[in-house]
């Protein structure tokens, strides 16, 4: 595949992106991370003084400090997964250390499943059948569907979505609503809303928005709030993401001209497929 292909898919409480390889200095993030190269190997370690691990893919425990080196001509896939989500729990079950090498046989299976060219539909299928081990999606409660529609329509307004308000929208008591929401989405309400905003902001950035514009689109208070959330959740910043996007499209880093290419990226605010159950479990 062309290592400069850049794209992403969003999932309840997860963001999966792919693009050219890069070097990441010592950092950590408050989520489970999967890193995988589509051919060859990557280098990863816990930090200076630690031995480099060479592998095709690795899983990283939440908040674990690590460094990554991936050749720029390699195609790299990265998954950021909330530790409280079903996918996060499934991945954590396989972790034995802060950084765990994914067995070569499994990496080979994943590469075959993903195919020679990464594209959203193929990645979504891979998530369902491999990262979630083929678990059947649970039907979303109708009351939760009403709330998801309400949230999607108002995400950019910056509304805090109080429990009382959402319970009224759902037609359930607050305690009952919280129960059916977590049961349907497999992620607690507050982390889920934060992930929606994070995904919306990331997708806006990859489509050429500035940090300030992306913050407005995703309902963050300002660009600084978006940056703080990115750094805490993903261990990166909007500037880093924009730089990698420009490099993948061969846009001069110093250029202020935004590329006009449209990404085939599902926007987090348009998760209408959830009502059909295709993204019901995360």
C-alpha positions in Angstrom: 0.0 0.0 0.0 1.0 3.6 -0.4 2.4 4.6 3.0 1.3 8.2 2.5 -2.3 7.2 2.5 -3.9 9.0 5.5 -7.3 8.2 7.0 -9.2 7.2 10.1 -12.3 5.6 11.5 -14.1 6.4 14.7 -15.7 3.9 17.1 -17.5 4.4 20.4 -14.6 5.5 22.7 -11.9 4.8 20.1 -10.0 6.5 17.3 -8.1 4.6 14.7 -5.8 6.5 12.3 -3.3 5.5 9.7 -0.6 7.2 7.7 3.2 7.4 7.2 5.6 6.3 9.9 7.2 8.8 12.3 9.3 9.1 15.5 7.6 9.8 18.8 9.7 11.0 21.8 9.0 9.8 25.3 5.3 10.2 26.1 2.2 8.5 27.6 -1.6 8.7 27.1 -4.6 7.9 29.1 -5.9 5.1 26.8 -4.9 1.7 25.5 -2.8 2.1 22.3 -2.2 -0.3 19.5 0.6 0.5 17.0 1.1 -1.6 13.9 3.1 -1.4 10.7 1.6 -2.9 7.6 5.0 -4.4 6.5 8.3 -4.9 8.3 8.8 -3.9 11.9 8.7 -0.9 14.2 10.8 0.0 17.2 9.3 0.7 20.6 10.7 1.0 24.1 9.7 2.4 27.6 12.2 5.3 27.3 15.9 6.2 27.4 18.0 3.5 28.9 15.5 0.7 28.0 16.0 -1.8 25.3 14.3 -1.3 22.0 11.6 -3.9 21.1 11.4 -4.8 17.4 8.0 -6.1 16.3 5.2 -5.7 13.7 2.7 -4.5 16.3 2.6 -3.6 20.0 0.0 -2.9 22.6 0.7 -0.2 25.2 -0.9 -0.1 28.6 -2.7 3.2 29.6 -0.4 5.9 31.0 2.7 3.8 30.2 5.6 5.9 29.1 7.0 4.9 25.7 8.9 6.0 22.6 8.3 4.8 19.0 10.4 4.8 15.8 8.8 3.9 12.5 10.3 4.5 9.1 8.7 7.3 7.2 8.2 5.1 4.1 6.2 2.6 6.2 2.5 2.5 6.6 1.5 2.8 10.3 -1.9 2.2 11.9 -2.5 3.5 15.4 -5.5 2.8 17.6 -6.4 4.9 20.6 -8.9 3.1 22.8 -10.6 4.2 26.0 -9.7 1.7 28.8 -13.3 1.6 30.0 -14.7 0.6 26.6 -15.4 -3.0 25.6 -12.6 -2.8 23.1 -10.3 -1.4 25.7 -11.1 -4.2 28.1 -10.6 -6.8 25.4 -7.2 -5.4 24.5 -6.1 -5.1 28.2 -6.9 -8.8 28.7 -4.0 -9.6 26.4 -1.5 -7.2 28.1 1.2 -8.8 30.2 3.5 -5.8 30.5 3.4 -2.0 30.0 4.4 -2.7 26.4 3.4 -6.0 24.9 4.6 -7.3 21.5 1.7 -8.7 19.4 2.6 -12.2 18.3 3.9 -12.4 14.7 1.2 -14.9 13.7 -1.5 -12.5 14.9 0.1 -9.6 13.1 0.2 -11.6 9.9 -3.5 -12.4 10.3 -4.4 -8.8 10.9 -2.5 -7.7 7.9 -4.3 -10.2 5.7 -7.6 -9.0 7.1 -6.8 -5.4 6.5 -5.7 -6.0 3.0 -3.0 -4.2 0.9 -4.8 -0.8 1.1 -6.2 0.5 4.3 -9.7 1.9 3.9 -12.5 2.7 6.4 -14.9 -0.2 5.7 -12.1 -2.8 5.8 -10.7 -1.3 9.1 -14.2 -1.3 10.7 -14.6 -5.0 9.8 -11.2 -5.8 11.2 -12.1 -4.1 14.5 -15.3 -6.2 14.8 -13.8 -9.5 13.9 -10.4 -9.3 15.4 -10.1 -6.6 18.1 -13.6 -7.5 19.5 -13.1 -11.2 18.8 -16.2 -11.4 16.7 -18.5 -10.5 19.7 -22.1 -9.8 18.5 -23.2 -6.2 18.8 -25.9 -5.5 21.4 -29.0 -3.7 20.3 -29.1 -0.1 21.4 -32.0 0.8 23.7 -34.5 3.1 21.9 -34.2 5.6 24.7 -30.4 5.7 24.2 -30.8 6.2 20.4 -32.9 9.3 21.2 -30.2 10.7 23.4 -27.4 9.9 20.8 -29.3 11.8 18.2 -29.8 14.7 20.6 -26.1 14.8 21.5 -25.0 14.6 17.8 -27.2 17.5 16.9 -25.8 19.7 19.6 -22.1 18.6 20.0 -20.7 21.8 18.5 -22.7 24.0 20.8 -20.5 23.2 23.8 -23.5 22.1 25.8 -22.5 20.1 28.9 -25.3 17.6 28.5 -26.4 17.3 32.1 -27.7 13.9 33.3 -31.1 15.5 34.1 -31.5 16.9 30.6 -30.5 13.7 28.9 -32.7 11.6 31.2 -35.6 13.8 30.1 -34.7 13.3 26.5 -34.6 9.6 27.0 -37.9 9.4 28.9 -36.3 7.4 31.7 -35.3 8.2 35.2 -31.6 9.4 35.6 -30.5 6.1 37.3 -32.3 4.0 34.7 -31.0 6.0 31.8 -27.4 5.7 33.1 -27.8 1.9 33.3 -29.3 1.4 29.8 -26.7 3.8 28.3 -23.7 1.9 29.6 -25.4 -1.4 28.8 -26.0 -0.3 25.2 -22.8 1.5 24.4 -20.4 -0.3 26.7 -18.9 3.0 27.8 -20.1 5.3 30.6 -21.8 8.5 29.5 -19.2 11.1 30.4 -16.2 9.3 28.8 -18.3 8.6 25.7 -19.2 12.3 25.2 -15.6 13.3 25.7 -14.6 10.8 23.1 -17.2 12.1 20.7 -15.7 15.6 21.0 -12.2 14.3 20.7 -13.1 12.3 17.5 -14.9 15.2 16.0 -12.0 17.5 16.7 -9.5 15.0 15.2 -11.5 14.5 12.1 -11.8 18.3 11.6 -8.1 18.6 12.0 -7.4 15.9 9.4 -9.8 17.7 7.0 -7.6 20.9 7.3 -9.2 22.9 10.2 -7.0 24.9 12.6 -7.0 23.9 16.3 -9.3 26.8 17.0 -11.7 25.8 14.3 -11.6 22.2 15.3 -12.3 23.2 18.9 -15.4 25.1 17.8 -16.6 22.2 15.6 -16.2 19.7 18.5 -17.7 21.9 21.2 -14.5 22.6 23.2 -14.2 25.9 24.9 -11.2 26.9 22.8 -8.1 25.6 21.0 -6.2 25.4 24.3 -8.9 23.1 25.8 -8.7 20.9 22.7 -4.9 20.7 22.9 -5.0 19.8 26.6 -7.5 17.0 26.0 -5.5 15.7 23.0 -2.3 15.6 25.1 -4.0 13.8 28.0 -6.0 11.3 26.0 -3.8 10.7 23.0 -0.3 11.7 24.0 -0.1 14.1 21.1 -1.3 17.6 20.1 -3.4 19.0 17.3 -0.2 20.5 15.9 1.5 17.1 15.7 -1.6 15.6 14.0 -1.7 18.5 11.4 2.1 18.1 10.8 1.7 14.4 10.0 -1.3 15.1 7.8 0.7 17.6 5.8 3.7 15.3 5.5 1.4 12.5 4.3 0.1 14.7 1.5 3.6 16.2 0.8 2.3 19.7 1.8 5.2 21.9 2.8 5.2 22.2 6.6 5.8 25.9 6.5 2.9 26.5 4.0 -0.2 28.0 5.4 -2.3 26.7 2.4 -4.6 23.9 3.4 -4.9 20.9 1.1 -8.3 20.7 -0.5 -8.4 16.9 -0.6 -11.5 15.4 1.2 -10.8 12.5 3.5 -13.0 9.5 3.5 -13.3 9.9 7.2 -16.5 9.1 9.2 -17.2 12.1 11.3 -17.9 11.3 15.0 -21.0 13.5 15.0 -22.5 11.3 12.3 -22.7 8.0 14.0 -26.1 7.2 12.6 -24.9 3.6 11.9 -25.1 3.1 15.7 -28.9 2.9 15.4 -28.5 0.0 13.0 -26.1 -1.7 15.5 -23.0 -1.7 13.3 -21.1 0.5 15.9 -23.1 -0.6 18.9 -20.3 -2.0 20.8 -17.0 -0.2 21.5 
